[in-house]
Amino acid sequence: MKILACGKGGCGKSVVAALIAKELAKRGKKVLVVDTDESNFGIYKNFGVEQPKDFMEYLGGKDAVRRELVKSIQGGSGERVRMFKEITIEEIPEDYVVSKGNIKIMAIGKIHDFGEGCACPMGAVAREFLEALKLNKDEYVVVDTDAGIEHFGRGVEAGCDVIVAVVEPSYESIQLTNKIVELASKIGKKTIVVANKVDERTFGFIKADAYLPFSEEIFGACLKGSEIPCVPEAGAIVDAILS
């Protein structure tokens, strides 16, 4: 199963993605975490590991991918660029993966320098990689996306089975989550809504499939850049995904 976490910037989707991955690994599953957020440099700390090398470099870098995309547009065929025929988790080059227990983590690509261009090449690689990735029994993929819904426009969700919409107690986040549910429905994807950072004031205000209360331990770990602890509520999130 391929699980994609998305939501408003700052809603905690990277934390939720990490908790899902940790819970699946605790249940004996093999998990690949795919970071498709070109702006987030912190999800690796949620697992207590260092940032992996950009997978874009395996394909020759952003410029090489950009040239292929431009070529396909100029060719006028209307056909998508196919970057992979088929790939398994085991076939991902070790240079582009960091591991901890049953969890492997990879990053599609990051914005590192001023003026290097838009994130479109990373979106294209994420879409093609997820669609081409073939999973064996007891293997799961958890995708952490960039903030907002641009990845829907890029088609990244096409290669996933379940969309986890993370919502925090704010009007903007609730409205964006409603849009995510609508877009997911249009492409026939199962959606699980996870209400994050809720307390006694907001618990009943947000309608969700699973709830993650505000945690001082998680807050402290995120502030220090240290590994986040597992919490019991992660089990309910995974149960909702697998149901």
Secondary structure, 3 states (H helix, E strand, C coil): CEEEEEECCCCCHHHHHHHHHHHHHHCCCEEEEEECCCCCCCHHHHHCCCCCCEHHHHHCCHHHHHHHHHHHHHHCCCCCCCCCCCEEHHHCCHHHCEEECCEEEEECCCCCCCCCCCCHHHHHHHHHHHHHEECCCCEEEEEECCCCCHHHHHCHHHHCCEEEEEECCCHHHHHHHHHHHHHHHHCCCEEEEEEEEECCCCCCCCCCCEEEECCHHHHHHHHHCCCCCCCCHHHHHHHHHHC
